[in-house]
Amino acid sequence: GFDHNLLVERCQSVVMAGNSLDRNPRYQSRSGPQPVNDVVFRECRDCTITGLHLTNVRGAAAAVTLDGCRRMHLANGTILDSDGVGLALRNLVDSRVAGMLIRDDRPGSRSIPLLIEGGQGNQIDPEMLKLLK
């Protein structure tokens, strides 16, 4: 879990349900590199991610990234107090994203809740689209 809490590449039919992922202080070092702890699905298809609870991602472009994926279902998850982008959807196709709580309540935070780049045919919860900046 040092570079990623989860890295899934070119996979099909992965189901991830009811997981809590967080930073583990035992892996941290004041002088060495810091753990990133993000979740990345790259070039995957037909996967379901429900009930993901992810907090305190540091130094990653996004806490959760779906990149080049197709027919993904991301629902009812929580992304809290993470650097960068909370949820990045890059070239996502024919997928559904709904019911996500994405917040960063740290003082002075500049994180962005949601980033959508490219993609087509997706069903994005209208409440989530309000997070776009």
C-alpha positions as CSV (number, residue, x, y, z in Angstrom):
1,G,0.0,0.0,0.0
2,F,2.9,2.4,-0.2
3,D,2.5,3.6,-3.8
4,H,-1.2,2.7,-4.1
5,N,-3.8,1.2,-1.8
6,L,-5.0,-0.5,-4.9
7,L,-3.8,-0.6,-8.5
8,V,-5.9,-2.6,-11.0
9,E,-4.7,-2.6,-14.6
10,R,-6.3,-4.3,-17.7
11,C,-8.7,-6.4,-15.6
12,Q,-12.3,-7.5,-16.0
13,S,-15.1,-8.3,-13.6
14,V,-13.4,-7.0,-10.5
15,V,-15.8,-6.4,-7.6
16,M,-14.6,-4.2,-4.7
17,A,-17.2,-3.8,-2.0
18,G,-17.2,-2.3,1.5
19,N,-13.5,-1.3,2.0
20,S,-12.0,1.3,4.2
21,L,-8.6,2.5,3.0
22,D,-6.5,5.0,5.0
23,R,-3.0,6.0,5.7
24,N,-1.1,3.8,8.0
25,P,1.3,5.8,10.3
26,R,3.7,2.8,10.6
27,Y,4.7,3.3,6.9
28,Q,5.4,7.0,7.3
29,S,8.9,8.4,7.6
30,R,9.8,12.0,8.3
31,S,12.9,11.8,6.1
32,G,11.9,9.3,3.4
33,P,9.3,9.2,0.7
34,Q,5.7,9.4,1.9
35,P,3.1,6.8,1.0
36,V,0.6,7.8,-1.6
37,N,-2.3,5.4,-0.9
38,D,-4.5,6.1,-3.9
39,V,-6.9,3.8,-5.8
40,V,-6.4,3.4,-9.6
41,F,-8.3,1.4,-12.1
42,R,-6.6,1.7,-15.5
43,E,-7.9,0.1,-18.8
44,C,-10.4,-2.1,-16.9
45,R,-13.9,-3.1,-17.8
46,D,-17.0,-4.5,-16.2
47,C,-16.0,-3.7,-12.6
48,T,-18.1,-2.7,-9.6
49,I,-16.8,-0.5,-6.8
50,T,-19.3,0.1,-4.0
51,G,-18.9,1.3,-0.4
52,L,-15.3,2.4,-0.8
53,H,-14.3,4.7,2.1
54,L,-11.0,6.4,1.3
55,T,-9.2,9.1,3.4
56,N,-6.0,11.0,3.6
57,V,-4.5,10.3,0.2
58,R,-1.3,12.4,-0.1
59,G,0.8,13.3,-3.1
60,A,-1.3,11.6,-5.8
61,A,-3.0,13.3,-8.7
62,A,-6.3,11.9,-7.5
63,A,-7.5,9.8,-4.6
64,V,-9.5,7.6,-7.0
65,T,-8.8,7.4,-10.7
66,L,-10.8,5.5,-13.4
67,D,-8.6,5.9,-16.5
68,G,-9.5,4.4,-19.9
69,C,-12.1,2.1,-18.3
70,R,-15.4,0.8,-19.7
71,R,-18.7,-0.3,-18.1
72,M,-17.6,0.6,-14.6
73,H,-20.0,1.1,-11.7
74,L,-18.8,3.3,-8.9
75,A,-21.4,4.0,-6.2
76,N,-22.1,4.9,-2.6
77,G,-18.5,5.7,-1.6
78,T,-16.7,8.3,0.4
79,I,-13.5,10.2,-0.4
80,L,-12.3,12.5,2.4
81,D,-9.5,14.9,3.1
82,S,-7.2,14.0,0.2
83,D,-4.8,16.1,-1.8
84,G,-5.3,16.9,-5.5
85,V,-8.5,15.6,-7.1
86,G,-10.9,13.5,-5.1
87,L,-12.3,11.5,-8.1
88,A,-10.7,11.6,-11.6
89,L,-12.7,10.1,-14.5
90,R,-10.4,10.0,-17.5
91,N,-11.7,8.6,-20.8
92,L,-14.4,6.6,-19.0
93,V,-16.9,5.0,-21.3
94,D,-20.4,3.6,-20.8
95,S,-20.2,3.7,-17.0
96,R,-22.2,4.8,-14.0
97,V,-21.0,7.0,-11.1
98,A,-23.5,7.8,-8.3
99,G,-23.9,8.5,-4.6
100,M,-20.3,9.6,-3.9
101,L,-19.5,11.8,-0.9
102,I,-16.3,13.7,-1.8
103,R,-15.1,16.4,0.7
104,D,-12.0,18.0,2.0
105,D,-12.6,20.0,5.1
106,R,-9.0,20.6,6.1
107,P,-8.3,24.3,6.7
108,G,-6.8,25.9,3.5
109,S,-7.5,22.9,1.3
110,R,-7.3,23.5,-2.4
111,S,-8.4,20.0,-3.5
112,I,-10.9,19.5,-6.3
113,P,-13.7,17.1,-5.7
114,L,-14.3,15.8,-9.2
115,L,-12.5,15.9,-12.6
116,I,-13.9,14.6,-15.8
117,E,-11.7,14.4,-18.9
118,G,-13.0,12.8,-22.1
119,G,-15.2,9.8,-22.1
120,Q,-18.7,9.2,-23.4
121,G,-22.0,7.4,-22.7
122,N,-21.7,7.8,-18.9
123,Q,-24.4,8.2,-16.3
124,I,-23.1,10.6,-13.7
125,D,-25.3,11.5,-10.7
126,P,-26.6,15.1,-11.2
127,E,-25.7,15.9,-7.6
128,M,-22.1,14.9,-8.4
129,L,-21.9,17.1,-11.4
130,K,-22.4,20.1,-9.1
131,L,-18.9,19.3,-7.8
132,L,-17.2,20.2,-11.1
133,K,-15.2,23.4,-10.9
